């Protein structure tokens, strides 16, 4: 488990001791009327155990409180973490990760030392209502924005950040919106809670499901600026790997495929596989020798060839959860 994130969450004021109990009560009320497959149920309780262990229940309560009073037609919440089934269960994303085979990796990334984020897509004209919900629920008097981002908001729950800022023209009665003199990236480094709010014009295909071919086509459009993805040849020499890459024509397109290979083929557990995927996709050397050794021992020269393929193209992979979410939420964003 990610110790850095666990320590961070423990110091956030809205993550109270009873947050898990409150979330559990909400879930208990919903689960009575929800149908789940055996696979979904197993995944559901596994994730719930992880949330309890990390003390991260308050993250989900934050999103639910922000949307209090909103009807289904007034928001479309695209979670930043679409591989989490509980987000789908609570209506915090329209993506069912079990349906699309997306592995759960929330809270596992050993390099993540910040809180997971949500991106709220709300109907035009309701943004102020959502921000007021946040401020009223958590007794927040000011929302801070970086000087380079018009949709990203930060909350200083401890009021200790001591960030220089200038007052914004937008000043609703319930809170003050200010713009910091530093960038959104620099604000995030202060450990402030972060979330995005964007307004949309249309939300027509949230309920639509997509075939593997449609997802692949959208992935190619998403990474079209990376010629390596377009021009790569399929890898077809190892059946175990070929099966994992079958939905993308034998090409290594998705980060989730990298995790699946490291998990099923190399034998890494979920936490290690996600850490190794992160290292591979950022060209770090942390897992090179271990992965190369496993692949060589299992498949000989074919394993050596795939090792080179993995480290050549891993850098260009894209999150399948993100691609599906883009398709699910066909949103025309309001121009800033």
C-alpha positions, 0 to 999 in steps of 0.5 A, spaced: 500 500 500 502 507 498 504 509 505 505 516 502 498 517 500 496 514 507 500 519 511 497 524 507 490 522 507 491 522 515 492 529 515 487 532 511 481 535 516 475 532 512 478 525 512 474 524 519 474 517 523 467 516 522 468 517 514 468 510 513 462 509 517 458 514 513 460 512 506 458 505 509 451 507 510 450 510 503 453 504 500 448 499 504 442 504 502 444 503 495 446 496 495 439 494 497 437 496 490 443 494 486 444 488 482 451 486 481 454 480 478 459 475 482 465 478 479 462 485 480 461 484 487 468 480 489 471 487 486 466 491 490 468 488 497 475 488 495 476 495 493 472 497 500 477 493 504 482 498 500 478 504 502 478 502 509 485 500 510 487 507 507 482 511 510 480 514 504 473 514 504 472 522 505 475 522 498 468 519 495 464 523 501 467 529 498 464 528 491 458 526 493 457 532 497 459 537 492 453 534 487 448 534 493 442 537 490 444 536 483 439 532 478 442 526 473 441 531 467 445 537 471 452 533 472 456 528 468 462 526 473 468 524 470 472 521 475 480 521 474 480 514 477 475 510 472 478 504 474 475 504 481 468 500 481 466 504 487 466 510 483 461 507 478 457 504 484 456 511 487 455 514 480 461 518 480 463 515 473 459 512 468 465 507 466 464 500 469 471 498 470 469 491 471 465 490 464 471 493 460 476 489 464 480 495 467 484 493 473 483 496 480 490 501 481 487 506 486 492 508 492 497 503 489 502 508 485 508 508 490 510 515 487 503 518 488 503 523 494 497 527 493 490 525 494 486 522 488 482 527 484 475 528 481 473 532 475 466 535 475 463 536 469 456 540 470 451 543 466 452 550 464 450 555 469 451 550 475 458 551 476 457 556 482 452 551 485 457 546 486 462 550 488 458 553 494 456 546 496 463 544 497 464 551 501 458 550 505 459 543 507 466 543 509 466 550 512 471 553 506 471 561 505 476 561 499 477 557 493 484 558 490 486 557 483 493 557 479 494 562 475 495 558 469 488 554 470 481 556 470 478 550 472 482 547 477 480 549 484 484 548 491 482 548 498 487 549 504 483 546 509 489 547 514 489 554 512 497 554 513 499 554 506 501 562 506 500 562 499 500 569 496 494 571 492 490 576 488 482 577 489 478 574 483 472 578 480 468 572 482 466 573 489 459 569 491 456 571 497 458 564 500 465 564 498 471 568 496 474 565 489 482 567 489 487 566 484 494 564 486 500 568 484 503 561 482 501 555 477 496 550 479 502 545 479 506 549 484 499 549 488 499 542 488 506 541 491 503 544 497 499 538 499 492 542 498 486 538 496 485 539 488 479 538 484 476 540 477 470 543 475 468 544 467 461 546 464 458 542 458 453 543 453 451 536 451 451 529 454 448 525 449 452 518 450 453 517 457 449 510 457 452 507 451 457 501 451 462 500 446 466 495 442 473 493 443 474 495 436 471 502 437 475 503 444 481 501 440 479 506 434 478 512 439 485 510 443 489 511 436 485 518 435 487 519 443 495 517 441 495 520 434 501 525 436 505 519 438 507 516 431 510 509 434 503 507 436 501 508 429 507 504 426 508 499 431 508 492 428 503 487 432 507 482 437 504 475 436 510 470 438 507 468 445 500 466 446 500 468 453 501 475 451 498 475 444 491 474 448 492 480 453 493 484 446 488 481 442 483 487 443 488 491 440 490 487 434 497 485 438 499 492 439 501 494 446 496 500 446 493 500 453 497 501 460 492 496 463 495 491 458 502 493 461 499 491 468 496 485 465 502 482 462 506 484 469 501 481 473 499 474 469 505 473 465 511 475 470 507 474 476 507 480 480 502 482 485 497 488 483 501 493 487 508 491 484 505 490 477 502 497 477 509 500 480 513 496 475 508 499 469 509 506 472 517 505 471 516 502 464 512 507 462 517 513 464 523 509 462 526 508 469 530 502 470 527 500 477 524 493 474 528 492 468 533 486 470 527 483 474 522 483 468 528 481 463 530 475 467 523 472 468 521 473 460 527 470 458 527 464 463 519 463 461 520 464 453 527 464 451 529 469 445 522 470 444 522 473 451 528 477 450 524 480 444 518 482 447 522 485 453 525 490 448 518 491 445 515 492 452 520 498 453 520 501 446 513 502 446 511 502 454 512 509 454 507 511 449 501 507 452 495 510 454 490 509 460 484 505 457 479 507 463 481 514 460 479 513 453 473 509 455 471 515 459 472 520 453 467 516 449 462 515 455 462 523 456 462 526 449 462 533 452 463 539 448 467 544 453 465 551 454 471 555 452 475 559 457 
